[in-house]
Amino acid sequence: MKMKVRKNWLVLIVFSLIIIFLPGCWSHRELHEIGIASGIGFDLNEEGKIALSVQIITPSPFSKQTERGDRKPVRVLTSEGETVFDAIRNIMAKSGDRVFYPHLQIIVLGEDLAKAGLKPVLDFLERDPEIRVLTWLTITEGKAEDIIRGRSREDDTPATHINRLIEDYRATSRVTPTSLLNYIDMSLKEGIEPIVGKVSYFEEKGEPTFFMEEAGVFKGDRLVGWLDAHENRGYLWVANKVQSGIVVAQLKNQDQEKKKNISSNSSNDFEDLISFEILRSKSKIKPQLNGDELSFLIQLDVVANIGERMDNESAAGKEFIKEMEELLRLSVEKEVLDTLKKAQKEFNSDIFGLGLTAQRKYPEYWQEHKEEWDEIFPELEVELKVKTKINAPGMIL
């Protein structure tokens, strides 16, 4: 009998402890008190403080729709702080909302902050457990807040719109896709410098537009310059990130003009133009060491289809295919060489990772010369060999 009573008391005590330590509802928040961050921007203000802007989706069924249509309810919270963590806490103090970051889609870096150095921001982003390292990292020429405050003409948030532009890069091969993890990886390795896709925002005739075909070039954690759309794809060719897209080239005066690659909106004579549809490409960087002289060979293989021809000439025969392969070769070659020249002579930033490939193949050379890489890289001899193949007109392999 005593054992039974003792057992009952023990059960009662255990259940009492369970009830005491069960989480209650005193720390709960209502749905309208929660803010889901879809985009975050980092700027440097005039006082040298961190300026934070966060694009918030409010998951409340009672939120009023915006005046511009049936978009999801979006608002932007801003704050400043001595550090990133301080600015994050100030967001909560100003708004009273609990902001959740696990669903963050884009991180936007402002130009002034990027030029001053990203180390404080990266330190926070790496440490914060709520921010996924696969979140897309972008940069803008100007203030990140302008991008975060931008509006989308699509039925989604601006952050979602930008995220879609990056996710669809394989279809155009014009966007440099850089995740937070990519940037951290490049910044930690020797012999390669980071590059980040650039996002721009403008309104034309009242229509909002986000644009991503350019890139920001870094040296260490500091922004040193920009690549335009032409130069950005020059980088993408070598980085093995061109798997599709269109190359528009000029047909007339091929010898005089050296068959330069041109943009479709840079000429009014449409009969001069031909469009190549890129089917696939592959690049390889080969370091070559002769004594103590280091050089590089970049091999690039491109397979394409003739997507469109604006003149009335017949497009058939082996000779025609050969001419088109040469035209495409020169177009791709120009994009790569223009980018290489800018990286070496203007930025002195090894975005191609030439030093990284040298380190892997010639570790002893690298250990001896890595401290001098800033002097070696701008003077490196780099040979480029582009091999092109045009499939028969209308045939896609």
C-alpha positions as CSV (number, residue, x, y, z in Angstrom):
1,M,0.0,0.0,0.0
2,K,2.8,2.4,0.9
3,M,4.6,1.6,-2.4
4,K,1.4,2.5,-4.2
5,V,1.0,5.8,-2.4
6,R,4.6,6.7,-3.0
7,K,4.3,5.9,-6.7
8,N,1.2,8.1,-7.0
9,W,3.0,11.0,-5.3
10,L,6.0,10.5,-7.7
11,V,3.7,10.6,-10.7
12,L,2.0,13.7,-9.3
13,I,5.4,15.5,-8.8
14,V,6.5,14.6,-12.3
15,F,3.3,15.9,-13.9
16,S,3.6,19.1,-11.8
17,L,7.1,19.7,-13.0
18,I,6.1,19.1,-16.6
19,I,3.2,21.6,-16.3
20,I,5.5,24.2,-14.7
21,F,8.1,24.0,-17.5
22,L,5.8,23.7,-20.4
23,P,6.1,26.8,-22.6
24,G,3.1,29.1,-22.2
25,C,1.6,31.8,-24.4
26,W,3.0,34.8,-22.6
27,S,5.6,35.4,-25.4
28,H,3.3,34.8,-28.3
29,R,2.8,37.4,-31.0
30,E,-0.3,37.9,-33.2
31,L,0.1,37.5,-37.0
32,H,-0.1,41.2,-37.7
33,E,2.8,41.8,-35.3
34,I,5.2,39.7,-37.3
35,G,7.2,41.1,-40.2
36,I,8.8,38.7,-42.8
37,A,11.9,40.3,-44.3
38,S,12.1,39.6,-48.1
39,G,14.9,42.1,-48.8
40,I,17.5,44.0,-46.8
41,G,19.8,46.9,-47.8
42,F,23.0,48.1,-46.2
43,D,24.2,51.7,-46.7
44,L,26.7,54.1,-45.1
45,N,25.2,57.4,-44.1
46,E,27.0,60.8,-44.0
47,E,28.0,60.3,-40.3
48,G,29.7,57.0,-41.2
49,K,27.0,54.9,-39.5
50,I,25.3,51.8,-40.9
51,A,22.0,52.7,-42.5
52,L,19.6,49.7,-42.7
53,S,16.5,49.3,-44.9
54,V,14.3,46.2,-44.7
55,Q,11.6,45.2,-47.1
56,I,8.8,43.6,-45.0
57,I,5.9,41.4,-46.1
58,T,3.2,41.7,-43.5
59,P,1.3,38.4,-43.4
60,S,-2.0,39.9,-42.3
61,P,-5.2,39.2,-44.2
62,F,-6.5,42.6,-43.0
63,S,-3.6,44.7,-44.5
64,K,-4.8,47.3,-46.9
65,Q,-3.7,46.9,-50.5
66,T,-1.4,49.5,-52.0
67,E,-2.7,52.2,-54.3
68,R,-0.8,50.7,-57.2
69,G,-2.7,47.5,-57.5
70,D,-3.3,44.1,-55.9
71,R,0.2,43.5,-54.7
72,K,1.2,41.8,-51.5
73,P,1.3,44.3,-48.6
74,V,4.9,45.6,-48.4
75,R,6.5,48.2,-46.3
76,V,10.0,49.3,-45.7
77,L,11.5,49.8,-42.2
78,T,14.7,51.9,-41.8
79,S,17.2,52.4,-39.0
80,E,20.7,53.5,-38.3
81,G,23.3,52.1,-35.9
82,E,27.0,52.2,-34.9
83,T,27.2,48.6,-36.0
84,V,25.0,46.3,-38.1
85,F,23.7,44.5,-35.0
86,D,22.9,47.9,-33.5
87,A,20.9,48.9,-36.6
88,I,19.0,45.6,-36.6
89,R,18.0,46.1,-32.9
90,N,16.9,49.6,-33.7
91,I,14.5,48.3,-36.4
92,M,12.7,46.4,-33.7
93,A,12.7,49.4,-31.3
94,K,11.2,51.7,-33.9
95,S,8.6,49.4,-35.3
96,G,7.7,47.2,-32.4
97,D,7.5,44.2,-34.8
98,R,9.4,41.0,-34.6
99,V,11.2,40.8,-37.9
100,F,12.0,37.3,-39.3
101,Y,14.9,36.9,-41.7
102,P,15.0,33.1,-42.6
103,H,12.9,33.9,-45.8
104,L,15.2,36.7,-46.9
105,Q,15.6,36.6,-50.7
106,I,18.1,39.4,-51.5
107,I,20.8,41.4,-49.8
108,V,21.6,44.8,-51.4
109,L,24.9,46.6,-50.8
110,G,25.1,50.3,-51.3
111,E,27.9,51.8,-53.3
112,D,29.4,54.0,-50.5
113,L,29.4,51.1,-48.0
114,A,31.0,48.8,-50.5
115,K,33.8,51.3,-51.3
116,A,34.4,51.7,-47.6
117,G,34.6,47.9,-47.0
118,L,32.2,45.1,-46.3
119,K,34.0,43.5,-43.4
120,P,31.5,44.7,-40.7
121,V,28.5,43.6,-42.7
122,L,29.9,40.3,-43.7
123,D,30.9,39.6,-40.1
124,F,27.3,40.0,-39.0
125,L,25.8,38.1,-41.9
126,E,28.1,35.1,-41.3
127,R,27.2,35.0,-37.6
128,D,23.4,35.5,-37.8
129,P,21.7,32.1,-37.7
130,E,18.5,33.4,-39.3
131,I,20.2,34.6,-42.5
132,R,20.7,31.8,-45.0
133,V,24.1,31.7,-46.7
134,L,22.4,30.9,-50.0
135,T,20.6,34.3,-50.0
136,W,21.5,36.3,-53.2
137,L,23.9,39.1,-52.7
138,T,23.6,42.2,-55.0
139,I,25.2,45.6,-55.2
140,T,23.8,48.9,-56.6
141,E,25.4,52.1,-57.9
142,G,23.9,54.5,-55.4
143,K,21.9,53.7,-52.2
144,A,20.6,50.2,-51.4
145,E,17.6,51.8,-49.9
146,D,16.5,53.0,-53.3
147,I,16.4,49.4,-54.5
148,I,14.6,48.2,-51.3
149,R,12.0,51.0,-51.8
150,G,11.5,50.2,-55.5
151,R,8.2,48.9,-56.6
152,S,7.5,46.0,-58.9
153,R,5.0,45.9,-61.8
154,E,4.6,42.2,-61.2
155,D,2.2,40.6,-58.7
156,D,4.9,40.1,-56.2
157,T,7.4,42.0,-54.0
158,P,10.4,43.9,-55.4
159,A,12.7,41.4,-53.7
160,T,10.9,38.5,-55.3
161,H,11.2,40.2,-58.7
162,I,15.0,40.7,-58.3
163,N,15.3,37.1,-57.0
164,R,13.5,35.9,-60.2
165,L,15.9,37.9,-62.4
166,I,18.9,36.1,-60.7
167,E,17.3,32.7,-60.7
168,D,16.6,33.0,-64.5
169,Y,20.2,33.9,-65.3
170,R,20.7,30.5,-67.1
171,A,18.2,31.6,-69.8
172,T,20.0,34.9,-70.6
173,S,23.6,34.3,-69.3
174,R,23.8,38.1,-68.6
175,V,23.5,38.1,-64.8
176,T,26.3,37.3,-62.4
177,P,24.7,35.1,-59.7
178,T,26.4,35.6,-56.4
179,S,25.1,34.2,-53.2
180,L,26.4,35.2,-49.7
181,L,28.2,31.8,-49.6
182,N,29.8,32.5,-53.0
183,Y,31.1,35.8,-51.8
184,I,32.4,34.5,-48.5
185,D,34.1,31.6,-50.4
186,M,35.8,34.0,-52.9
187,S,36.9,36.4,-50.1
188,L,38.6,33.6,-48.1
189,K,40.5,32.1,-51.0
190,E,43.9,33.3,-52.2
191,G,44.3,34.2,-55.9
192,I,40.7,35.2,-56.6
193,E,38.7,38.4,-56.0
194,P,34.9,38.7,-55.5
195,I,32.5,39.9,-58.1
196,V,28.8,40.7,-57.3
197,G,25.8,41.2,-59.7
198,K,24.7,44.8,-59.9
199,V,21.0,45.7,-59.6
200,S,19.6,49.0,-61.0
201,Y,16.1,50.5,-60.6
202,F,14.4,53.1,-62.7
203,E,10.9,54.2,-63.8
204,E,10.1,54.8,-67.4
205,K,6.7,56.4,-68.2
206,G,5.6,55.4,-64.8
207,E,6.6,51.8,-65.2
208,P,9.0,50.4,-62.7
209,T,12.0,48.3,-64.0
210,F,14.7,46.4,-62.3
211,F,17.8,45.7,-64.4
212,M,20.6,43.2,-63.8
213,E,23.2,42.8,-66.6
214,E,26.2,44.5,-64.9
215,A,28.5,43.7,-62.0
216,G,30.6,45.2,-59.3
217,V,34.3,44.3,-59.0
218,F,36.0,43.9,-55.6
219,K,39.5,43.9,-54.3
220,G,39.5,42.4,-50.9
221,D,36.3,43.6,-49.3
222,R,36.2,46.9,-51.2
223,L,34.4,47.8,-54.4
224,V,36.9,49.1,-57.0
225,G,34.7,49.5,-60.1
226,W,32.0,48.3,-62.4
227,L,31.6,46.0,-65.4
228,D,29.0,47.0,-68.0
229,A,26.8,44.3,-69.7
230,H,29.3,43.6,-72.4
231,E,32.2,43.2,-70.0
232,N,30.1,41.2,-67.5
233,R,29.4,38.5,-70.0
234,G,33.1,38.5,-70.8
235,Y,33.6,37.5,-67.2
236,L,30.8,34.9,-67.4
237,W,32.3,33.2,-70.5
238,V,35.5,32.5,-68.5
239,A,33.7,31.6,-65.3
240,N,31.8,28.8,-67.1
241,K,28.4,30.5,-66.5
242,V,27.2,31.0,-70.1
243,Q,25.0,28.1,-71.0
244,S,22.4,29.9,-73.2
245,G,21.6,33.4,-74.3
246,I,21.9,35.5,-77.5
247,V,25.0,37.0,-79.1
248,V,24.1,39.7,-81.7
249,A,26.8,40.4,-84.3
250,Q,27.3,42.6,-87.4
251,L,27.4,41.1,-90.8
252,K,28.5,44.0,-93.1
253,N,32.1,45.3,-93.2
254,Q,33.3,42.3,-91.2
255,D,37.0,42.8,-92.2
256,Q,37.0,46.5,-91.6
257,E,35.1,46.4,-88.3
258,K,36.7,43.1,-87.2
259,K,33.2,41.8,-86.8
260,K,32.6,43.5,-83.5
261,N,30.0,42.3,-81.1
262,I,27.3,44.9,-80.8
263,S,24.1,45.4,-79.0
264,S,20.8,45.1,-80.8
265,N,19.8,48.6,-79.9
266,S,23.1,50.2,-81.0
267,S,22.5,50.2,-84.7
268,N,19.6,51.3,-86.8
269,D,20.5,49.1,-89.8
270,F,18.9,45.9,-88.8
271,E,19.9,44.2,-92.0
272,D,23.4,44.1,-90.8
273,L,22.6,41.9,-87.8
274,I,22.6,38.3,-87.0
275,S,21.6,36.6,-83.8
276,F,23.4,33.5,-82.4
277,E,21.6,31.4,-79.9
278,I,24.2,29.9,-77.4
279,L,23.5,26.3,-76.8
280,R,26.4,25.6,-74.4
281,S,30.0,26.8,-73.7
282,K,32.9,25.5,-71.6
283,S,36.0,27.2,-70.5
284,K,39.3,26.1,-69.0
285,I,42.2,28.1,-67.5
286,K,45.7,26.6,-67.9
287,P,48.6,28.1,-66.0
288,Q,52.0,27.7,-67.8
289,L,55.3,28.1,-66.0
290,N,58.5,28.6,-68.0
291,G,61.4,29.0,-65.5
292,D,60.1,31.8,-63.3
293,E,57.8,33.3,-65.9
294,L,54.1,32.5,-65.4
295,S,51.5,32.8,-68.2
296,F,48.0,31.6,-68.9
297,L,46.0,30.0,-71.6
298,I,42.2,30.4,-71.6
299,Q,40.4,27.9,-73.8
300,L,36.8,28.5,-74.6
301,D,34.5,26.2,-76.6
302,V,31.2,27.6,-77.8
303,V,28.3,25.8,-79.5
304,A,25.6,27.9,-81.0
305,N,22.7,28.0,-83.4
306,I,21.7,30.7,-85.8
307,G,18.7,32.1,-84.2
308,E,17.9,35.0,-86.6
309,R,19.3,36.6,-89.7
310,M,18.1,40.1,-90.7
311,D,19.4,40.2,-94.3
312,N,17.9,38.4,-97.3
313,E,20.9,36.3,-98.1
314,S,20.6,32.5,-98.3
315,A,22.0,30.7,-95.2
316,A,23.3,27.4,-96.4
317,G,26.5,25.6,-97.2
318,K,29.8,24.9,-95.5
319,E,31.4,28.2,-96.4
320,F,28.6,30.2,-94.8
321,I,28.8,28.1,-91.6
322,K,32.6,28.7,-91.5
323,E,32.0,32.5,-91.9
324,M,29.5,32.5,-89.1
325,E,31.7,30.5,-86.8
326,E,34.5,33.0,-87.3
327,L,32.1,35.9,-86.7
328,L,30.9,34.4,-83.5
329,R,34.5,33.6,-82.4
330,L,35.5,37.2,-82.8
331,S,32.5,38.5,-81.0
332,V,33.1,36.2,-78.0
333,E,36.8,36.9,-78.1
334,K,36.2,40.7,-77.9
335,E,33.9,40.4,-74.9
336,V,36.5,38.3,-72.9
337,L,39.6,40.4,-73.9
338,D,37.8,43.7,-73.0
339,T,37.0,42.3,-69.6
340,L,40.4,40.9,-69.0
341,K,42.0,44.2,-69.9
342,K,39.8,46.1,-67.5
343,A,40.4,43.6,-64.7
344,Q,44.2,43.8,-65.2
345,K,44.9,47.4,-66.1
346,E,42.1,49.4,-64.5
347,F,41.1,47.4,-61.4
348,N,44.1,45.1,-60.7
349,S,41.5,42.6,-59.5
350,D,41.9,38.9,-60.3
351,I,38.2,38.1,-60.7
352,F,39.0,35.2,-63.1
353,G,40.9,33.4,-60.4
354,L,44.1,33.1,-62.3
355,G,46.1,33.1,-59.1
356,L,43.9,30.4,-57.7
357,T,44.6,28.1,-60.7
358,A,48.4,28.9,-60.4
359,Q,48.3,28.0,-56.7
360,R,46.7,24.6,-57.5
361,K,49.1,23.7,-60.3
362,Y,52.3,25.3,-59.0
363,P,52.0,25.5,-55.2
364,E,55.7,26.2,-54.7
365,Y,55.6,29.1,-57.2
366,W,52.6,30.5,-55.5
367,Q,54.1,30.4,-52.0
368,E,57.1,32.2,-53.3
369,H,55.2,34.9,-55.2
370,K,51.8,35.4,-53.6
371,E,52.9,38.5,-51.8
372,E,53.8,40.0,-55.1
373,W,50.6,39.1,-56.9
374,D,49.4,42.7,-57.1
375,E,52.5,43.5,-59.1
376,I,52.4,40.3,-61.2
377,F,48.8,40.1,-62.2
378,P,48.5,43.4,-64.2
379,E,51.5,42.3,-66.4
380,L,50.5,38.7,-66.9
381,E,50.5,37.3,-70.5
382,V,47.2,35.7,-71.1
383,E,46.5,33.9,-74.4
384,L,42.8,33.3,-75.4
385,K,41.7,30.6,-77.7
386,V,38.1,30.6,-78.7
387,K,36.7,27.6,-80.7
388,T,33.2,28.0,-82.0
389,K,30.8,25.5,-83.7
390,I,27.6,26.5,-85.5
391,N,25.0,23.8,-85.9
392,A,23.3,23.4,-89.2
393,P,20.6,26.1,-89.6
394,G,17.5,25.0,-87.8
395,M,19.2,22.1,-86.1
396,I,19.6,22.0,-82.4
397,L,21.8,19.3,-80.9
